[in-house]
Amino acid sequence: MEIRRILAANIVKLRRAKGLSQEVLGWEARVSRRYMARIEGGQTSTGIDVIGRLAAVLEVEPAELLRAPPRRGRGR
């Protein structure tokens, strides 16, 4: 899975779990809503500083945003 897609999926999952809109997450992380939409859509790469700010708002370690989902084994 491409790293931008992994980042996007993790941000969306965590943002929704916290009940935040893209706009609120972007505001708190100092990222525009438009840029936030591009990140979540996997349409752009972003810098480590932005990843750090997003992780802080989402209350996770930055590495959590880049962690690939577990691979599924056969028969599952």
C-alpha positions in Angstrom: 0.0 0.0 0.0 1.3 3.4 -0.9 2.5 5.5 2.0 0.2 8.5 1.1 -2.8 6.1 1.1 -1.8 4.6 4.5 -1.4 8.1 5.9 -4.8 9.1 4.5 -6.6 6.1 5.8 -5.2 6.5 9.3 -6.0 10.1 9.5 -9.6 9.6 8.4 -10.1 6.7 10.8 -8.7 8.6 13.8 -10.4 11.8 12.9 -13.8 10.1 12.7 -13.2 8.2 15.9 -12.7 11.6 17.6 -15.7 13.1 15.9 -13.7 15.8 14.2 -14.5 17.4 10.9 -11.7 18.0 8.3 -12.1 21.7 9.0 -11.7 21.3 12.8 -8.7 19.0 12.5 -7.1 21.3 9.9 -7.7 24.4 12.1 -6.2 22.8 15.2 -3.2 21.5 13.2 -2.8 24.8 11.3 -3.6 23.2 7.9 -6.3 24.5 5.5 -9.4 22.5 5.0 -8.5 22.2 1.3 -5.1 20.9 2.0 -6.6 18.5 4.7 -8.9 17.1 2.0 -5.9 16.5 -0.3 -4.0 14.7 2.4 -7.0 12.6 3.3 -7.6 11.9 -0.4 -4.0 10.6 -0.8 -3.5 13.3 -3.4 -0.5 15.0 -1.9 2.4 14.2 0.3 3.1 16.3 3.3 6.0 17.2 5.5 7.0 15.7 8.8 6.0 18.9 10.7 2.4 18.7 9.4 2.3 15.0 10.3 3.5 15.9 13.8 0.8 18.5 14.3 -1.9 16.2 13.0 -0.7 13.5 15.3 -0.7 15.9 18.3 -4.3 16.9 17.6 -5.3 13.2 17.1 -3.4 12.3 20.3 -1.3 9.6 18.7 2.4 9.3 18.0 3.4 10.4 14.5 4.5 6.9 13.6 0.9 5.7 14.2 -0.2 7.8 11.2 2.3 6.0 9.0 1.7 2.4 10.2 0.3 0.1 7.6 -2.8 -1.9 8.5 -2.1 -5.5 9.4 -2.0 -7.9 6.5 -4.8 -10.4 6.3 -3.8 -14.0 6.0 -5.4 -16.6 3.8 -8.9 -17.8 4.7 -9.9 -14.7 6.6 
